Amino acid sequence: MQLQTDIRTWQPPASAATVRNWEKFGCAVPAPQLAPSMWVKLFNPPTAFSFDEAWLLCQCSEQKWLAWIPDYGEILLSTNEFCAT
């Protein structure tokens, strides 16, 4: 008997995200303005055991945010790795 694994990773769409794509992940459309002290939904959590939400701490650049994930710690996220809920 051989075990098979089905590993899927989320990839951001090549073009602008459609309403249907964002709704699939339970994201607000249109996305609200990102701000510190805001919870966001992660498309692909860093580990299988970490939470799927992160708390935004501060914006590091136009596309990067420092965030905190419960039971994981701080992480630098790109804006295409999460959406506002």
C-alpha positions in Angstrom: 0.0 0.0 0.0 1.4 3.4 -1.0 0.4 6.7 0.6 -0.3 9.6 -1.7 0.0 13.2 -0.7 -1.9 16.0 -2.2 0.0 19.2 -1.5 -1.5 22.5 -2.7 -0.1 25.9 -2.3 -1.9 29.2 -2.9 -0.5 31.3 -5.8 -1.7 34.8 -6.3 -3.5 35.3 -9.6 -1.4 36.7 -12.4 -3.9 39.5 -13.0 -5.9 41.5 -10.6 -7.9 39.4 -8.2 -11.6 39.1 -9.0 -14.4 39.3 -6.5 -14.9 35.6 -6.7 -11.2 34.8 -6.0 -11.2 36.9 -2.8 -14.6 35.6 -1.6 -13.3 32.1 -1.9 -10.9 32.9 0.9 -13.5 34.8 2.9 -11.9 38.2 2.3 -13.6 41.5 2.2 -14.1 43.0 -1.2 -13.1 45.7 -1.8 -10.3 45.3 0.8 -10.3 47.8 3.6 -7.3 50.0 4.2 -4.6 48.0 6.0 -3.5 49.4 9.3 -1.5 48.4 12.4 -3.5 46.4 15.0 -5.6 44.8 12.4 -6.3 41.0 12.0 -5.7 39.6 8.6 -6.4 36.1 7.1 -3.4 34.2 5.8 -3.6 32.3 2.5 -0.8 29.9 3.5 0.1 29.8 7.2 3.8 29.3 7.9 3.3 25.9 9.5 0.6 23.3 9.7 0.2 24.0 13.4 0.1 27.8 13.3 -3.0 30.0 13.2 -4.4 31.1 9.9 -4.7 34.7 11.0 -2.0 37.4 11.8 -2.0 40.7 13.7 -0.4 43.5 11.7 2.2 45.3 13.8 3.7 47.8 11.3 4.2 48.5 7.7 7.8 48.0 6.6 7.4 48.9 2.9 4.7 49.3 0.3 4.3 45.6 0.0 5.6 44.2 3.3 4.1 44.1 6.8 5.6 42.9 10.1 3.0 40.7 11.7 2.5 38.5 14.7 0.9 35.0 14.5 -0.3 33.4 17.7 1.8 30.3 18.7 4.3 31.2 16.0 5.7 34.7 16.6 6.7 37.6 14.4 6.9 37.2 10.6 7.4 39.5 7.6 4.5 39.1 5.2 4.0 40.4 1.6 0.6 41.9 0.9 -0.2 39.0 -1.5 0.1 36.5 1.4 -3.0 37.7 3.3 -6.2 39.7 3.0 -8.2 41.9 5.4 -11.1 40.1 7.0 
